[in-house]
Amino acid sequence: MDRPSGQGRVDASGRATASATGAGRRLVSRSRSIGDVSFGTALEHASGTRVQWATADGLELVGWGETARLTASGPDRFDEIRAQATAAFDGVDHDGPAVARPRAFGGFAFHDGHEPRDPWTGFTAATFVVPSVILARTDEGTWLTAVDTSDDDATRALESWYDRLSDGPAMRSSGTGPGIDDTRRTTSREQWTEGVETALERIADGVLEKVVLAQALEVDLETPLDVPACLERLRRRYPNCYRFLFRDGESGTFFGAPPERLVGKSGTDVRTEALAGSAPRGDSREADEELADRLLDSEKIRREHGIVVDTIRNQLEALAADIRVDERRVKRLATIQHCWTPIEATLEAGHHVLDVVEALHPTPAVGGIPPGAAWETIRDVETFDRGWYAAPIGWFDAGGDGEFAVGIRSGVAREDAVTLFAGNGIVADSDPDDEWDEVVLKYRPILDELRE
Ligand SMILES: C=C(O[C@@H]1C=C(C(=O)O)C=C[C@H]1O)C(=O)O
């Protein structure tokens, strides 16, 4: 398969098959550099599928329209997406720098048996799109890319979008929040306590070691949410988090600012991490340090976190020759701090990033261990539909490189309502009341930005 990396044209070879829009024709991508354009304004005027992806190291991507669509359901969904991706990207012809190359953006539902229902209407068990227009910004500049199925069409689209975007504003205010009318937790305190106690009984019986239980918060807004503006505000407050949005036609917009990388793959280099165990931020430096020390010293957190590290290591062993687990440390975010262990590996050649996604999802940072008992407990006790929450969200390219975050600190926005999601790891000595309070901390990043 051609690998659209480096400057210059990648020669066409082979052909795409029927799984891409423009069936049977290879994708052609043309790019040119463009001055400052407001990504938020570009998305606001776009219709159809819209995506955004941004990383802590300064890469920002937005895309709209679709030149190829990949969807799958059931237990083979990762394989199916990979097969459709191979067909869609086969012989891709990209003229431009690597940063502007065509990418497939999308995600998976947490469960493979996902049945879309409110607020997840329109979200399948796995959907990816290769947008027909992409803006890519790094510290070095901004690139506009048009993706189509012929040189003429891609070049024409590129010029026409260049003119339209160059006429638009270079910046747009990220404004203030839409204001909150009302909030409702979908899980009552009694249901939550019962759920945690069910998990604790299963742990005491020895069938379960750890499970992450989550809940949802329905928020009625005073005015509709401008999601790109909200993500821009989140960038300022949470600079070390990802930011993403995915809107499929008339569906709601799934968006968030997750602190957790599921996987980043470039060639055979893979980066992932264990992020599990949480504490609030302190009011003073001393209080903050003390909370961080307690997080690192706590026996409960050490066990909870260790399960995640060990499981990731085991899951990677089938794919990687060399796995390097870094020191356990604290990752500080504006309103919460986490126990964090970066992990790197060298993959055996020939793997697609989706191989790693499939091997890792769900890590026990959002699922549990053993996986079967954890999934059963989640199904038995949770009172809402996880949909794409806590599941892989990200992108991959024609060469099988890509990056995925864990879709936490996230929500679905529809008109004048947003549903937020948050969960906590439950282990042997978890206390239902403490866990209830900790969940609130995880709603905060987005909830704070919804206030006026
Ligand atoms: C499940 C969430 O967060 C996960 C659970 C954590 C914990 O139990 O301490 C910490 C980080 C995340 O891996 C969430 O934010 O919804």
The ligand as an SDF file (V2000), in Angstrom:
LIG
                    3D

 16 16  0  0  0  0  0  0  0  0999 V2000
  -13.7940    6.5960   33.3440 C   0  0  0  0  0  0  0  0  0  0  0  0
  -13.2260    7.8120   33.3860 C   0  0  0  0  0  0  0  0  0  0  0  0
  -11.9140    8.0230   33.7120 O   0  0  0  0  0  0  0  0  0  0  0  0
  -11.0360    6.9380   33.8760 C   0  0  0  0  0  0  0  0  0  0  0  0
  -11.0280    6.4180   35.2630 C   0  0  0  0  0  0  0  0  0  0  0  0
  -10.1510    6.9240   36.1920 C   0  0  0  0  0  0  0  0  0  0  0  0
  -10.2440    6.4840   37.6370 C   0  0  0  0  0  0  0  0  0  0  0  0
  -11.0170    5.5640   37.9320 O   0  0  0  0  0  0  0  0  0  0  0  0
   -9.5600    7.0670   38.4930 O   0  0  0  0  0  0  0  0  0  0  0  0
   -9.1480    7.8230   35.8310 C   0  0  0  0  0  0  0  0  0  0  0  0
   -8.9470    8.1270   34.5190 C   0  0  0  0  0  0  0  0  0  0  0  0
   -9.6790    7.4510   33.4440 C   0  0  0  0  0  0  0  0  0  0  0  0
   -8.9680    6.3630   32.9610 O   0  0  0  0  0  0  0  0  0  0  0  0
  -13.9970    9.0340   33.0530 C   0  0  0  0  0  0  0  0  0  0  0  0
  -13.4150   10.1250   33.0460 O   0  0  0  0  0  0  0  0  0  0  0  0
  -15.2020    8.9280   32.7600 O   0  0  0  0  0  0  0  0  0  0  0  0
  1  2  2  0
  2  3  1  0
  2 14  1  0
  3  4  1  0
  4  5  1  0
  4 12  1  0
  5  6  2  0
  6  7  1  0
  6 10  1  0
  7  8  2  0
  7  9  1  0
 10 11  2  0
 11 12  1  0
 12 13  1  0
 14 15  2  0
 14 16  1  0
M  END
$$$$
